[in-house]
Amino acid sequence: MVAAALDGLSMAQAAGAVIGGAQQLESALQKGMIHSVIVASDAADRTVAKLREAAEERVAFVTLPLSTDELGPRIGRGPRAAVGVTSSRAGVHLRRQLRRLADLG
């Protein structure tokens, strides 16, 4: 199931449905553009708390078993503590995979 979520992440990035970078992600959260946030397993608590505050509990947060050094390259970028999935058609497959992963616990 994790592999499906990772594949979905790569597909969503290719379609332009992923936002990375702390300031860009925070801004997109405040504007209501983000449906889900994918968090690296070693993301700092302070970073996650700041993102949750910007999201105001209307966004699903899912932690994947990837470090910050692994999450960024998965979307063709440098290290990322978290990335956001936009509320677009391109992110539908990824959101579905993330929901399934979260339901597994």
N, C-alpha and C positions, 0 to 999 in steps of 0.2 A: 504494500500500500504506500509506503514511503517512496518507493521508486516511481510510482504513478504520480505522486504529488511533485516529485522533482522533475519529471518529464513535463508535467503540466506547467511548472514554473518556467522552464525553458521555452515552451511554446507561447506562454503568455508574454514573456519578455520579447520574443521575436515579433509578436503582434502589437507591441507597444502598450501592453496593459499592466506593466510593472513600473513602480516608481521607487527608486532607491536614493539614498543620501538623506541624512538626518533633516536638513532644512526643507528639502523638497517634499519629503514624506510628511513632516509636521504640517506644512502649509496645505498639502492635499487633504490631510485629515481634517483640518479646520474648515476647509471648503466643502467637505462631504463627498469628496471624489473617490474615497477608498472604501472598499467593501470588506477586505480582509488584510491583516498584517501578518506576514511570516517573520518569525523571530528566530535568530540564531540561538543555539543552545547555550552559548557562552556570553550572550548579550548582557550588558551591565543592567542591574536592577533599576538604576537611575534612568537609563535610556528608555527602558520599557515603560516605566512609570510616567515619564514625560510624554511618550506616545499615547499611552492610555488616557492621559488627561486631555490631550488634543482630540482624541477620538470620542470622548464623552460617552463611552459604553455602547455606541451604536455600531461598532466594528468588531468582527471576530478576530481574535489573536490566536495564532497557532505557532507553537514552537516545534521546529524541525530538528532532527539530530544532525545538524550541520554547525560547524563553528563559523565565526565571523569571516575567517579566512577562506572557508569553503562556500559560504552563501554568495558572496560577491562574485566570484568567478563563475558561479552557476548562471548568473545573469550577464556575464561578460563585463564585469566591473571589478573594482578593487574590493577589499574587505567591507562587509556590510553587517551591521548588527540586526537590521530589520529592513524589509522591503514591503511595499504596499501593492495590493492588487486593486486596480480601478474597477469601478462599477460599470464595466463595458461588456459588450458581447464577447470580446476576446478573452476576458477573464473567467467566463462561465465554466469551462472545463476545469480550470485550476480550482475555483471555489468549490466545485463539486468534489474534487479529490481531497481537498483540505477538510471538507465537512465529513467525508467518510473516515479520514484519518482521525479526526477529533472524536468521532463516535466510537472508534475502537479503543479510545482511552489513552 
